[in-house]
Amino acid sequence: MDARERYDDLADFLTFRYDFVEQRQMMGMPCVTARGRIVAGFSKGEDAMVFKLPDAEQREAALALDGAHLFDPSGRRQPFREWVVVPAAHAERWEELAEHALRPSG
C-alpha cells in the first residue's frame, strides 16, 4: 500500500470513528478537519502526512522521527511552528499522531 492509500484509509477511519471529523481539500492538499479546523493532511510532494501538534511534547517526539520536520508549505523557510511532516517510513505512527492532532487545544 502506498503512502496516499495509507492516508486515505486513515482519513476514512477517523471520519467514521468521530462525528466531528470531516475530509476536505485545503491548502492544496487533502485534509482532515476537526470541529472545522485542519488537524492533518497529506503532502503529495513529500509523500508524507502532516499533523498539527500544539502540544510541545508530542511535537518534539514527532520531530525526533527520522526525516520528520516542520511543515513549510511556502518553501520560504517560514515553517508552521505546530505542524510536523512525518514521512511514509513512519506510517505506523500516523494513527497515533492523528489522535494527538484531534485533541482540542487550549
Phi and psi restraints in degrees (range 20) as a CNS / XPLOR table:
assign (resid 1 and name C) (resid 2 and name N)
       (resid 2 and name CA) (resid 2 and name C) 1.0 -83.0 20.0 2
assign (resid 2 and name N) (resid 2 and name CA)
       (resid 2 and name C) (resid 3 and name N) 1.0 172.7 20.0 2
assign (resid 2 and name C) (resid 3 and name N)
       (resid 3 and name CA) (resid 3 and name C) 1.0 -60.8 20.0 2
assign (resid 3 and name N) (resid 3 and name CA)
       (resid 3 and name C) (resid 4 and name N) 1.0 -41.4 20.0 2
assign (resid 3 and name C) (resid 4 and name N)
       (resid 4 and name CA) (resid 4 and name C) 1.0 -65.6 20.0 2
assign (resid 4 and name N) (resid 4 and name CA)
       (resid 4 and name C) (resid 5 and name N) 1.0 -38.6 20.0 2
assign (resid 4 and name C) (resid 5 and name N)
       (resid 5 and name CA) (resid 5 and name C) 1.0 -64.3 20.0 2
assign (resid 5 and name N) (resid 5 and name CA)
       (resid 5 and name C) (resid 6 and name N) 1.0 -39.2 20.0 2
assign (resid 5 and name C) (resid 6 and name N)
       (resid 6 and name CA) (resid 6 and name C) 1.0 -63.4 20.0 2
assign (resid 6 and name N) (resid 6 and name CA)
       (resid 6 and name C) (resid 7 and name N) 1.0 -43.3 20.0 2
assign (resid 6 and name C) (resid 7 and name N)
       (resid 7 and name CA) (resid 7 and name C) 1.0 -59.8 20.0 2
assign (resid 7 and name N) (resid 7 and name CA)
       (resid 7 and name C) (resid 8 and name N) 1.0 -49.9 20.0 2
assign (resid 7 and name C) (resid 8 and name N)
       (resid 8 and name CA) (resid 8 and name C) 1.0 -58.1 20.0 2
assign (resid 8 and name N) (resid 8 and name CA)
       (resid 8 and name C) (resid 9 and name N) 1.0 -43.0 20.0 2
assign (resid 8 and name C) (resid 9 and name N)
       (resid 9 and name CA) (resid 9 and name C) 1.0 -62.7 20.0 2
assign (resid 9 and name N) (resid 9 and name CA)
       (resid 9 and name C) (resid 10 and name N) 1.0 -44.0 20.0 2
assign (resid 9 and name C) (resid 10 and name N)
       (resid 10 and name CA) (resid 10 and name C) 1.0 -66.7 20.0 2
assign (resid 10 and name N) (resid 10 and name CA)
       (resid 10 and name C) (resid 11 and name N) 1.0 -43.6 20.0 2
assign (resid 10 and name C) (resid 11 and name N)
       (resid 11 and name CA) (resid 11 and name C) 1.0 -61.2 20.0 2
assign (resid 11 and name N) (resid 11 and name CA)
       (resid 11 and name C) (resid 12 and name N) 1.0 -42.1 20.0 2
assign (resid 11 and name C) (resid 12 and name N)
       (resid 12 and name CA) (resid 12 and name C) 1.0 -62.8 20.0 2
assign (resid 12 and name N) (resid 12 and name CA)
       (resid 12 and name C) (resid 13 and name N) 1.0 -43.4 20.0 2
assign (resid 12 and name C) (resid 13 and name N)
       (resid 13 and name CA) (resid 13 and name C) 1.0 -61.2 20.0 2
assign (resid 13 and name N) (resid 13 and name CA)
       (resid 13 and name C) (resid 14 and name N) 1.0 -46.2 20.0 2
assign (resid 13 and name C) (resid 14 and name N)
       (resid 14 and name CA) (resid 14 and name C) 1.0 -65.0 20.0 2
assign (resid 14 and name N) (resid 14 and name CA)
       (resid 14 and name C) (resid 15 and name N) 1.0 -38.3 20.0 2
assign (resid 14 and name C) (resid 15 and name N)
       (resid 15 and name CA) (resid 15 and name C) 1.0 -65.3 20.0 2
assign (resid 15 and name N) (resid 15 and name CA)
       (resid 15 and name C) (resid 16 and name N) 1.0 -38.3 20.0 2
assign (resid 15 and name C) (resid 16 and name N)
       (resid 16 and name CA) (resid 16 and name C) 1.0 -69.5 20.0 2
assign (resid 16 and name N) (resid 16 and name CA)
       (resid 16 and name C) (resid 17 and name N) 1.0 -42.3 20.0 2
assign (resid 16 and name C) (resid 17 and name N)
       (resid 17 and name CA) (resid 17 and name C) 1.0 -73.5 20.0 2
assign (resid 17 and name N) (resid 17 and name CA)
       (resid 17 and name C) (resid 18 and name N) 1.0 -36.2 20.0 2
assign (resid 17 and name C) (resid 18 and name N)
       (resid 18 and name CA) (resid 18 and name C) 1.0 -120.1 20.0 2
assign (resid 18 and name N) (resid 18 and name CA)
       (resid 18 and name C) (resid 19 and name N) 1.0 128.0 20.0 2
assign (resid 18 and name C) (resid 19 and name N)
       (resid 19 and name CA) (resid 19 and name C) 1.0 -73.6 20.0 2
assign (resid 19 and name N) (resid 19 and name CA)
       (resid 19 and name C) (resid 20 and name N) 1.0 -13.3 20.0 2
assign (resid 19 and name C) (resid 20 and name N)
       (resid 20 and name CA) (resid 20 and name C) 1.0 -96.1 20.0 2
assign (resid 20 and name N) (resid 20 and name CA)
       (resid 20 and name C) (resid 21 and name N) 1.0 6.3 20.0 2
assign (resid 20 and name C) (resid 21 and name N)
       (resid 21 and name CA) (resid 21 and name C) 1.0 -105.2 20.0 2
assign (resid 21 and name N) (resid 21 and name CA)
       (resid 21 and name C) (resid 22 and name N) 1.0 135.8 20.0 2
assign (resid 21 and name C) (resid 22 and name N)
       (resid 22 and name CA) (resid 22 and name C) 1.0 -133.9 20.0 2
assign (resid 22 and name N) (resid 22 and name CA)
       (resid 22 and name C) (resid 23 and name N) 1.0 163.5 20.0 2
assign (resid 22 and name C) (resid 23 and name N)
       (resid 23 and name CA) (resid 23 and name C) 1.0 -111.7 20.0 2
assign (resid 23 and name N) (resid 23 and name CA)
       (resid 23 and name C) (resid 24 and name N) 1.0 136.6 20.0 2
assign (resid 23 and name C) (resid 24 and name N)
       (resid 24 and name CA) (resid 24 and name C) 1.0 -145.6 20.0 2
assign (resid 24 and name N) (resid 24 and name CA)
       (resid 24 and name C) (resid 25 and name N) 1.0 170.0 20.0 2
assign (resid 24 and name C) (resid 25 and name N)
       (resid 25 and name CA) (resid 25 and name C) 1.0 -107.1 20.0 2
assign (resid 25 and name N) (resid 25 and name CA)
       (resid 25 and name C) (resid 26 and name N) 1.0 115.1 20.0 2
assign (resid 25 and name C) (resid 26 and name N)
       (resid 26 and name CA) (resid 26 and name C) 1.0 -143.5 20.0 2
assign (resid 26 and name N) (resid 26 and name CA)
       (resid 26 and name C) (resid 27 and name N) 1.0 152.0 20.0 2
assign (resid 26 and name C) (resid 27 and name N)
       (resid 27 and name CA) (resid 27 and name C) 1.0 53.2 20.0 2
assign (resid 27 and name N) (resid 27 and name CA)
       (resid 27 and name C) (resid 28 and name N) 1.0 30.9 20.0 2
assign (resid 27 and name C) (resid 28 and name N)
       (resid 28 and name CA) (resid 28 and name C) 1.0 73.4 20.0 2
assign (resid 28 and name N) (resid 28 and name CA)
       (resid 28 and name C) (resid 29 and name N) 1.0 17.1 20.0 2
assign (resid 28 and name C) (resid 29 and name N)
       (resid 29 and name CA) (resid 29 and name C) 1.0 -145.1 20.0 2
assign (resid 29 and name N) (resid 29 and name CA)
       (resid 29 and name C) (resid 30 and name N) 1.0 157.0 20.0 2
assign (resid 29 and name C) (resid 30 and name N)
       (resid 30 and name CA) (resid 30 and name C) 1.0 -68.0 20.0 2
assign (resid 30 and name N) (resid 30 and name CA)
       (resid 30 and name C) (resid 31 and name N) 1.0 136.4 20.0 2
assign (resid 30 and name C) (resid 31 and name N)
       (resid 31 and name CA) (resid 31 and name C) 1.0 -132.6 20.0 2
assign (resid 31 and name N) (resid 31 and name CA)
       (resid 31 and name C) (resid 32 and name N) 1.0 157.0 20.0 2
assign (resid 31 and name C) (resid 32 and name N)
       (resid 32 and name CA) (resid 32 and name C) 1.0 -106.3 20.0 2
assign (resid 32 and name N) (resid 32 and name CA)
       (resid 32 and name C) (resid 33 and name N) 1.0 128.9 20.0 2
assign (resid 32 and name C) (resid 33 and name N)
       (resid 33 and name CA) (resid 33 and name C) 1.0 -116.2 20.0 2
assign (resid 33 and name N) (resid 33 and name CA)
       (resid 33 and name C) (resid 34 and name N) 1.0 149.6 20.0 2
assign (resid 33 and name C) (resid 34 and name N)
       (resid 34 and name CA) (resid 34 and name C) 1.0 -131.5 20.0 2
assign (resid 34 and name N) (resid 34 and name CA)
       (resid 34 and name C) (resid 35 and name N) 1.0 123.3 20.0 2
assign (resid 34 and name C) (resid 35 and name N)
       (resid 35 and name CA) (resid 35 and name C) 1.0 55.3 20.0 2
assign (resid 35 and name N) (resid 35 and name CA)
       (resid 35 and name C) (resid 36 and name N) 1.0 36.2 20.0 2
assign (resid 35 and name C) (resid 36 and name N)
       (resid 36 and name CA) (resid 36 and name C) 1.0 83.1 20.0 2
assign (resid 36 and name N) (resid 36 and name CA)
       (resid 36 and name C) (resid 37 and name N) 1.0 0.9 20.0 2
assign (resid 36 and name C) (resid 37 and name N)
       (resid 37 and name CA) (resid 37 and name C) 1.0 -116.2 20.0 2
assign (resid 37 and name N) (resid 37 and name CA)
       (resid 37 and name C) (resid 38 and name N) 1.0 142.4 20.0 2
assign (resid 37 and name C) (resid 38 and name N)
       (resid 38 and name CA) (resid 38 and name C) 1.0 -67.6 20.0 2
assign (resid 38 and name N) (resid 38 and name CA)
       (resid 38 and name C) (resid 39 and name N) 1.0 131.0 20.0 2
assign (resid 38 and name C) (resid 39 and name N)
       (resid 39 and name CA) (resid 39 and name C) 1.0 -122.8 20.0 2
assign (resid 39 and name N) (resid 39 and name CA)
       (resid 39 and name C) (resid 40 and name N) 1.0 -17.1 20.0 2
assign (resid 39 and name C) (resid 40 and name N)
       (resid 40 and name CA) (resid 40 and name C) 1.0 -161.8 20.0 2
assign (resid 40 and name N) (resid 40 and name CA)
       (resid 40 and name C) (resid 41 and name N) 1.0 162.6 20.0 2
assign (resid 40 and name C) (resid 41 and name N)
       (resid 41 and name CA) (resid 41 and name C) 1.0 -165.1 20.0 2
assign (resid 41 and name N) (resid 41 and name CA)
       (resid 41 and name C) (resid 42 and name N) 1.0 178.3 20.0 2
assign (resid 41 and name C) (resid 42 and name N)
       (resid 42 and name CA) (resid 42 and name C) 1.0 -118.7 20.0 2
assign (resid 42 and name N) (resid 42 and name CA)
       (resid 42 and name C) (resid 43 and name N) 1.0 120.4 20.0 2
assign (resid 42 and name C) (resid 43 and name N)
       (resid 43 and name CA) (resid 43 and name C) 1.0 -92.9 20.0 2
assign (resid 43 and name N) (resid 43 and name CA)
       (resid 43 and name C) (resid 44 and name N) 1.0 100.8 20.0 2
assign (resid 43 and name C) (resid 44 and name N)
       (resid 44 and name CA) (resid 44 and name C) 1.0 -60.7 20.0 2
assign (resid 44 and name N) (resid 44 and name CA)
       (resid 44 and name C) (resid 45 and name N) 1.0 -40.0 20.0 2
assign (resid 44 and name C) (resid 45 and name N)
       (resid 45 and name CA) (resid 45 and name C) 1.0 -61.4 20.0 2
assign (resid 45 and name N) (resid 45 and name CA)
       (resid 45 and name C) (resid 46 and name N) 1.0 -28.6 20.0 2
assign (resid 45 and name C) (resid 46 and name N)
       (resid 46 and name CA) (resid 46 and name C) 1.0 -106.2 20.0 2
assign (resid 46 and name N) (resid 46 and name CA)
       (resid 46 and name C) (resid 47 and name N) 1.0 -4.3 20.0 2
assign (resid 46 and name C) (resid 47 and name N)
       (resid 47 and name CA) (resid 47 and name C) 1.0 52.6 20.0 2
assign (resid 47 and name N) (resid 47 and name CA)
       (resid 47 and name C) (resid 48 and name N) 1.0 48.1 20.0 2
assign (resid 47 and name C) (resid 48 and name N)
       (resid 48 and name CA) (resid 48 and name C) 1.0 -145.5 20.0 2
assign (resid 48 and name N) (resid 48 and name CA)
       (resid 48 and name C) (resid 49 and name N) 1.0 162.4 20.0 2
assign (resid 48 and name C) (resid 49 and name N)
       (resid 49 and name CA) (resid 49 and name C) 1.0 -98.2 20.0 2
assign (resid 49 and name N) (resid 49 and name CA)
       (resid 49 and name C) (resid 50 and name N) 1.0 147.4 20.0 2
assign (resid 49 and name C) (resid 50 and name N)
       (resid 50 and name CA) (resid 50 and name C) 1.0 -118.1 20.0 2
assign (resid 50 and name N) (resid 50 and name CA)
       (resid 50 and name C) (resid 51 and name N) 1.0 133.9 20.0 2
assign (resid 50 and name C) (resid 51 and name N)
       (resid 51 and name CA) (resid 51 and name C) 1.0 -127.9 20.0 2
assign (resid 51 and name N) (resid 51 and name CA)
       (resid 51 and name C) (resid 52 and name N) 1.0 138.6 20.0 2
assign (resid 51 and name C) (resid 52 and name N)
       (resid 52 and name CA) (resid 52 and name C) 1.0 -89.9 20.0 2
assign (resid 52 and name N) (resid 52 and name CA)
       (resid 52 and name C) (resid 53 and name N) 1.0 115.8 20.0 2
assign (resid 52 and name C) (resid 53 and name N)
       (resid 53 and name CA) (resid 53 and name C) 1.0 -124.2 20.0 2
assign (resid 53 and name N) (resid 53 and name CA)
       (resid 53 and name C) (resid 54 and name N) 1.0 85.7 20.0 2
assign (resid 53 and name C) (resid 54 and name N)
       (resid 54 and name CA) (resid 54 and name C) 1.0 -63.8 20.0 2
assign (resid 54 and name N) (resid 54 and name CA)
       (resid 54 and name C) (resid 55 and name N) 1.0 -29.2 20.0 2
assign (resid 54 and name C) (resid 55 and name N)
       (resid 55 and name CA) (resid 55 and name C) 1.0 -71.5 20.0 2
assign (resid 55 and name N) (resid 55 and name CA)
       (resid 55 and name C) (resid 56 and name N) 1.0 118.8 20.0 2
assign (resid 55 and name C) (resid 56 and name N)
       (resid 56 and name CA) (resid 56 and name C) 1.0 -58.9 20.0 2
assign (resid 56 and name N) (resid 56 and name CA)
       (resid 56 and name C) (resid 57 and name N) 1.0 -39.2 20.0 2
assign (resid 56 and name C) (resid 57 and name N)
       (resid 57 and name CA) (resid 57 and name C) 1.0 -64.4 20.0 2
assign (resid 57 and name N) (resid 57 and name CA)
       (resid 57 and name C) (resid 58 and name N) 1.0 -45.5 20.0 2
assign (resid 57 and name C) (resid 58 and name N)
       (resid 58 and name CA) (resid 58 and name C) 1.0 -64.8 20.0 2
assign (resid 58 and name N) (resid 58 and name CA)
       (resid 58 and name C) (resid 59 and name N) 1.0 -40.9 20.0 2
assign (resid 58 and name C) (resid 59 and name N)
       (resid 59 and name CA) (resid 59 and name C) 1.0 -62.5 20.0 2
assign (resid 59 and name N) (resid 59 and name CA)
       (resid 59 and name C) (resid 60 and name N) 1.0 -45.1 20.0 2
assign (resid 59 and name C) (resid 60 and name N)
       (resid 60 and name CA) (resid 60 and name C) 1.0 -64.5 20.0 2
assign (resid 60 and name N) (resid 60 and name CA)
       (resid 60 and name C) (resid 61 and name N) 1.0 -37.6 20.0 2
assign (resid 60 and name C) (resid 61 and name N)
       (resid 61 and name CA) (resid 61 and name C) 1.0 -64.4 20.0 2
assign (resid 61 and name N) (resid 61 and name CA)
       (resid 61 and name C) (resid 62 and name N) 1.0 -40.6 20.0 2
assign (resid 61 and name C) (resid 62 and name N)
       (resid 62 and name CA) (resid 62 and name C) 1.0 -66.9 20.0 2
assign (resid 62 and name N) (resid 62 and name CA)
       (resid 62 and name C) (resid 63 and name N) 1.0 -41.8 20.0 2
assign (resid 62 and name C) (resid 63 and name N)
       (resid 63 and name CA) (resid 63 and name C) 1.0 -66.1 20.0 2
assign (resid 63 and name N) (resid 63 and name CA)
       (resid 63 and name C) (resid 64 and name N) 1.0 -21.3 20.0 2
assign (resid 63 and name C) (resid 64 and name N)
       (resid 64 and name CA) (resid 64 and name C) 1.0 -74.7 20.0 2
assign (resid 64 and name N) (resid 64 and name CA)
       (resid 64 and name C) (resid 65 and name N) 1.0 -14.1 20.0 2
assign (resid 64 and name C) (resid 65 and name N)
       (resid 65 and name CA) (resid 65 and name C) 1.0 -69.6 20.0 2
assign (resid 65 and name N) (resid 65 and name CA)
       (resid 65 and name C) (resid 66 and name N) 1.0 139.9 20.0 2
assign (resid 65 and name C) (resid 66 and name N)
       (resid 66 and name CA) (resid 66 and name C) 1.0 -57.1 20.0 2
assign (resid 66 and name N) (resid 66 and name CA)
       (resid 66 and name C) (resid 67 and name N) 1.0 123.8 20.0 2
assign (resid 66 and name C) (resid 67 and name N)
       (resid 67 and name CA) (resid 67 and name C) 1.0 89.9 20.0 2
assign (resid 67 and name N) (resid 67 and name CA)
       (resid 67 and name C) (resid 68 and name N) 1.0 -10.2 20.0 2
assign (resid 67 and name C) (resid 68 and name N)
       (resid 68 and name CA) (resid 68 and name C) 1.0 -74.8 20.0 2
assign (resid 68 and name N) (resid 68 and name CA)
       (resid 68 and name C) (resid 69 and name N) 1.0 149.4 20.0 2
assign (resid 68 and name C) (resid 69 and name N)
       (resid 69 and name CA) (resid 69 and name C) 1.0 -160.9 20.0 2
assign (resid 69 and name N) (resid 69 and name CA)
       (resid 69 and name C) (resid 70 and name N) 1.0 167.3 20.0 2
assign (resid 69 and name C) (resid 70 and name N)
       (resid 70 and name CA) (resid 70 and name C) 1.0 -67.6 20.0 2
assign (resid 70 and name N) (resid 70 and name CA)
       (resid 70 and name C) (resid 71 and name N) 1.0 144.8 20.0 2
assign (resid 70 and name C) (resid 71 and name N)
       (resid 71 and name CA) (resid 71 and name C) 1.0 -77.9 20.0 2
assign (resid 71 and name N) (resid 71 and name CA)
       (resid 71 and name C) (resid 72 and name N) 1.0 124.6 20.0 2
assign (resid 71 and name C) (resid 72 and name N)
       (resid 72 and name CA) (resid 72 and name C) 1.0 -127.4 20.0 2
assign (resid 72 and name N) (resid 72 and name CA)
       (resid 72 and name C) (resid 73 and name N) 1.0 78.4 20.0 2
assign (resid 72 and name C) (resid 73 and name N)
       (resid 73 and name CA) (resid 73 and name C) 1.0 -64.1 20.0 2
assign (resid 73 and name N) (resid 73 and name CA)
       (resid 73 and name C) (resid 74 and name N) 1.0 -24.8 20.0 2
assign (resid 73 and name C) (resid 74 and name N)
       (resid 74 and name CA) (resid 74 and name C) 1.0 -82.3 20.0 2
assign (resid 74 and name N) (resid 74 and name CA)
       (resid 74 and name C) (resid 75 and name N) 1.0 -21.3 20.0 2
assign (resid 74 and name C) (resid 75 and name N)
       (resid 75 and name CA) (resid 75 and name C) 1.0 73.5 20.0 2
assign (resid 75 and name N) (resid 75 and name CA)
       (resid 75 and name C) (resid 76 and name N) 1.0 15.5 20.0 2
assign (resid 75 and name C) (resid 76 and name N)
       (resid 76 and name CA) (resid 76 and name C) 1.0 -106.0 20.0 2
assign (resid 76 and name N) (resid 76 and name CA)
       (resid 76 and name C) (resid 77 and name N) 1.0 23.5 20.0 2
assign (resid 76 and name C) (resid 77 and name N)
       (resid 77 and name CA) (resid 77 and name C) 1.0 57.4 20.0 2
assign (resid 77 and name N) (resid 77 and name CA)
       (resid 77 and name C) (resid 78 and name N) 1.0 41.6 20.0 2
assign (resid 77 and name C) (resid 78 and name N)
       (resid 78 and name CA) (resid 78 and name C) 1.0 -128.6 20.0 2
assign (resid 78 and name N) (resid 78 and name CA)
       (resid 78 and name C) (resid 79 and name N) 1.0 68.0 20.0 2
assign (resid 78 and name C) (resid 79 and name N)
       (resid 79 and name CA) (resid 79 and name C) 1.0 -67.2 20.0 2
assign (resid 79 and name N) (resid 79 and name CA)
       (resid 79 and name C) (resid 80 and name N) 1.0 153.9 20.0 2
assign (resid 79 and name C) (resid 80 and name N)
       (resid 80 and name CA) (resid 80 and name C) 1.0 -76.1 20.0 2
assign (resid 80 and name N) (resid 80 and name CA)
       (resid 80 and name C) (resid 81 and name N) 1.0 121.3 20.0 2
assign (resid 80 and name C) (resid 81 and name N)
       (resid 81 and name CA) (resid 81 and name C) 1.0 -67.5 20.0 2
assign (resid 81 and name N) (resid 81 and name CA)
       (resid 81 and name C) (resid 82 and name N) 1.0 -21.6 20.0 2
assign (resid 81 and name C) (resid 82 and name N)
       (resid 82 and name CA) (resid 82 and name C) 1.0 -103.9 20.0 2
assign (resid 82 and name N) (resid 82 and name CA)
       (resid 82 and name C) (resid 83 and name N) 1.0 1.6 20.0 2
assign (resid 82 and name C) (resid 83 and name N)
       (resid 83 and name CA) (resid 83 and name C) 1.0 -107.2 20.0 2
assign (resid 83 and name N) (resid 83 and name CA)
       (resid 83 and name C) (resid 84 and name N) 1.0 130.2 20.0 2
assign (resid 83 and name C) (resid 84 and name N)
       (resid 84 and name CA) (resid 84 and name C) 1.0 -122.2 20.0 2
assign (resid 84 and name N) (resid 84 and name CA)
       (resid 84 and name C) (resid 85 and name N) 1.0 131.0 20.0 2
assign (resid 84 and name C) (resid 85 and name N)
       (resid 85 and name CA) (resid 85 and name C) 1.0 -88.9 20.0 2
assign (resid 85 and name N) (resid 85 and name CA)
       (resid 85 and name C) (resid 86 and name N) 1.0 124.4 20.0 2
assign (resid 85 and name C) (resid 86 and name N)
       (resid 86 and name CA) (resid 86 and name C) 1.0 -119.4 20.0 2
assign (resid 86 and name N) (resid 86 and name CA)
       (resid 86 and name C) (resid 87 and name N) 1.0 113.2 20.0 2
assign (resid 86 and name C) (resid 87 and name N)
       (resid 87 and name CA) (resid 87 and name C) 1.0 -61.1 20.0 2
assign (resid 87 and name N) (resid 87 and name CA)
       (resid 87 and name C) (resid 88 and name N) 1.0 159.6 20.0 2
assign (resid 87 and name C) (resid 88 and name N)
       (resid 88 and name CA) (resid 88 and name C) 1.0 -60.2 20.0 2
assign (resid 88 and name N) (resid 88 and name CA)
       (resid 88 and name C) (resid 89 and name N) 1.0 -21.9 20.0 2
assign (resid 88 and name C) (resid 89 and name N)
       (resid 89 and name CA) (resid 89 and name C) 1.0 -59.5 20.0 2
assign (resid 89 and name N) (resid 89 and name CA)
       (resid 89 and name C) (resid 90 and name N) 1.0 -19.6 20.0 2
assign (resid 89 and name C) (resid 90 and name N)
       (resid 90 and name CA) (resid 90 and name C) 1.0 -114.5 20.0 2
assign (resid 90 and name N) (resid 90 and name CA)
       (resid 90 and name C) (resid 91 and name N) 1.0 29.1 20.0 2
assign (resid 90 and name C) (resid 91 and name N)
       (resid 91 and name CA) (resid 91 and name C) 1.0 -58.5 20.0 2
assign (resid 91 and name N) (resid 91 and name CA)
       (resid 91 and name C) (resid 92 and name N) 1.0 -26.3 20.0 2
assign (resid 91 and name C) (resid 92 and name N)
       (resid 92 and name CA) (resid 92 and name C) 1.0 -66.1 20.0 2
assign (resid 92 and name N) (resid 92 and name CA)
       (resid 92 and name C) (resid 93 and name N) 1.0 -15.6 20.0 2
assign (resid 92 and name C) (resid 93 and name N)
       (resid 93 and name CA) (resid 93 and name C) 1.0 -96.5 20.0 2
assign (resid 93 and name N) (resid 93 and name CA)
       (resid 93 and name C) (resid 94 and name N) 1.0 -8.7 20.0 2
assign (resid 93 and name C) (resid 94 and name N)
       (resid 94 and name CA) (resid 94 and name C) 1.0 -59.8 20.0 2
assign (resid 94 and name N) (resid 94 and name CA)
       (resid 94 and name C) (resid 95 and name N) 1.0 -41.8 20.0 2
assign (resid 94 and name C) (resid 95 and name N)
       (resid 95 and name CA) (resid 95 and name C) 1.0 -63.7 20.0 2
assign (resid 95 and name N) (resid 95 and name CA)
       (resid 95 and name C) (resid 96 and name N) 1.0 -45.5 20.0 2
assign (resid 95 and name C) (resid 96 and name N)
       (resid 96 and name CA) (resid 96 and name C) 1.0 -58.4 20.0 2
assign (resid 96 and name N) (resid 96 and name CA)
       (resid 96 and name C) (resid 97 and name N) 1.0 -45.7 20.0 2
assign (resid 96 and name C) (resid 97 and name N)
       (resid 97 and name CA) (resid 97 and name C) 1.0 -66.6 20.0 2
assign (resid 97 and name N) (resid 97 and name CA)
       (resid 97 and name C) (resid 98 and name N) 1.0 -37.0 20.0 2
assign (resid 97 and name C) (resid 98 and name N)
       (resid 98 and name CA) (resid 98 and name C) 1.0 -62.9 20.0 2
assign (resid 98 and name N) (resid 98 and name CA)
       (resid 98 and name C) (resid 99 and name N) 1.0 -40.7 20.0 2
assign (resid 98 and name C) (resid 99 and name N)
       (resid 99 and name CA) (resid 99 and name C) 1.0 -60.6 20.0 2
assign (resid 99 and name N) (resid 99 and name CA)
       (resid 99 and name C) (resid 100 and name N) 1.0 -41.1 20.0 2
assign (resid 99 and name C) (resid 100 and name N)
       (resid 100 and name CA) (resid 100 and name C) 1.0 -64.7 20.0 2
assign (resid 100 and name N) (resid 100 and name CA)
       (resid 100 and name C) (resid 101 and name N) 1.0 -41.7 20.0 2
assign (resid 100 and name C) (resid 101 and name N)
       (resid 101 and name CA) (resid 101 and name C) 1.0 -64.8 20.0 2
assign (resid 101 and name N) (resid 101 and name CA)
       (resid 101 and name C) (resid 102 and name N) 1.0 -30.0 20.0 2
assign (resid 101 and name C) (resid 102 and name N)
       (resid 102 and name CA) (resid 102 and name C) 1.0 -75.0 20.0 2
assign (resid 102 and name N) (resid 102 and name CA)
       (resid 102 and name C) (resid 103 and name N) 1.0 -18.3 20.0 2
assign (resid 102 and name C) (resid 103 and name N)
       (resid 103 and name CA) (resid 103 and name C) 1.0 -66.2 20.0 2
assign (resid 103 and name N) (resid 103 and name CA)
       (resid 103 and name C) (resid 104 and name N) 1.0 134.9 20.0 2
assign (resid 103 and name C) (resid 104 and name N)
       (resid 104 and name CA) (resid 104 and name C) 1.0 -61.0 20.0 2
assign (resid 104 and name N) (resid 104 and name CA)
       (resid 104 and name C) (resid 105 and name N) 1.0 138.6 20.0 2
assign (resid 104 and name C) (resid 105 and name N)
       (resid 105 and name CA) (resid 105 and name C) 1.0 -101.3 20.0 2
assign (resid 105 and name N) (resid 105 and name CA)
       (resid 105 and name C) (resid 106 and name N) 1.0 152.9 20.0 2
